[in-house]
Amino acid sequence: MKKILLCGCLLLISSAGCSRRDAGLITGEVDSSEIDVGVKAAGRIAKVLVKEGDAVKKDQRLGYMESRELSARMHSVEAAMEEANQQFEFATKSYDRVKNLSDSGVVPRQQYDEAKYKFEAARQKVNAVQGQLREVQAYYDELFIKSPIDGEVVDIVSREGEIVSPGYPVFTVLNPADQWVVFNLREDKLPGIKKGLEAEVRFPALGRTEKMKVTYISALGQFAKWKATNETGSFDLKTFEIRLRADKPVEGIRPGMTALVKLE
């Protein structure tokens, strides 16, 4: 029983100490930008190559898809490309022969013009089919889902076997290089706070402080945090979002971590 009482006393003393140390500090949290990685082509997710929590590099493959429709279109365009090349080869040979005969005065000018027309038409068809082939190949490349940044996979929205549509997010990647701390201040606490103001931000989980600057103050109050009880002459005090950033990424901080600051 004595041990229990002693522990309880120590806990109270520790809590009191923490309260005194944190008196006057504003509590906020770490936030970070996240990118939803979607797809441009519809298809089925064939393989997921990463796990949640994995660190990834820019352009690293996160997974890949399969699309029977795109495969069928590719075969069709490849067949059209082969046919267009054969037609162009034949039209080129015919044009060269007729041109030589026309230069010698053996064939009339009309026949030469017809051969030249067919040659130009065959060449334009090759160019057109090549454009279709490049377009389909570009969609094929999009079947490989790649990370747009160096970051960390925080969510896998779609799993293997699922069918996804263009623009539908498959992965969410955290950008550790773009982090800040967010504090919500009542409007009566705003005087004296402006962009560029430096402050020491403490991260209890890390046991250290970092120097940061105010980079954003919301233009409009987002919600009322305090309501007056008297109807006459009373008003609501709005809450404003304040963001602070460090000059360089702070090692160890994670979204959701508690941050403490005293803005003066």
WOCORNOR-V581598 format. One record per run of one state. SS is the DSSP state (alpha for helix, beta for strand, coil for the rest). FROM is the first residue (numbers start at 0). LEN is the number of residues. If there is no record, write none. Layout:
BEGIN
ss,from,len
SS,FROM,LEN
SS,FROM,LEN
END
This chain:
BEGIN
ss,from,len
coil,0,1
alpha,1,21
coil,22,3
beta,25,13
coil,38,4
beta,42,6
coil,48,6
beta,54,2
coil,56,4
beta,60,6
coil,66,1
alpha,67,36
coil,103,5
alpha,108,33
coil,141,2
beta,143,3
coil,146,4
beta,150,6
coil,156,6
beta,162,2
coil,164,4
beta,168,18
alpha,186,3
coil,189,8
beta,197,6
coil,203,4
beta,207,10
coil,217,5
beta,222,4
coil,226,10
beta,236,9
coil,245,12
beta,257,4
coil,261,3
END
